Amino acid sequence: MLAPISAGPASGIHPTAVSTAALASSLGAAVAAWQGAVALSVLLWLTGRLLDGLDGALARATGRQSDLGGLLDFLFDTVGYAAIPLGLAAGVGSSALWIATAVVLAAFYVNAVSLGHVAAVLEKRALGAEATGEPTSTTLPRGIVEGTETIVFFSLALALPSIAWAIWSVMALAVSVTVVERTRWIARRLGREVPAGVEVTR
């Protein structure tokens, strides 16, 4: 969907600048949530997600893909994913939301560890992004909660701060299931797709 924009009007913009703008928009959403500006927080969050989709499309369309750009994109996303629940909890101030925020951020932490390690193992065994033709800098094993689901969960939490604690709780559960499924997936994949000459240690 973003290919026509990245190949046309936005082609002169550096992808890292777009990633930075996406981060700024997400941080703005966190501040807006803290201040109780519900509509503005949702608008800034969705704007940030649009920009986050544009930076990768722009990098591919203009031949500016880089491992550094992929790292910055991942880091900036992670900062936004942490800032928005914290901003929302600070704005609402209820103990239930603070607890749910702690739980969902803990789930994010464990998920990031599992995603990073699985990606590293796949790249190590020549089963990563280059081998599979993925457009990302490194391979990103699929899960129940990915980009689209994250947009939905965060949009609902920002739009409905009074029940954000329940939304974060459901998201934390879904992310935890993703970690378990990803672990099972890598165990099955490595069991049947080990390149010749590579010894699997246990």
Secondary structure, 3 states (H helix, E strand, C coil): CCHHHHHCCCCCCCHHHHHHHHHHHHHHHHHHHHCCCHHHHHHHHHHHHHHHHHHHHHHHHHCCCCHHHHHHHHHHHHHHHHHHHHHHHHHHCCHHHHHHHHHHHHHHHHHHHHHHHHHHHHHHCCCCHHHHCCCCCCCCCCCCCCHHHHHHHHHHHHHCHHHHHHHHHHHHHHHHHHHHHHHHHHHHHHHHCCCCCCCCCC
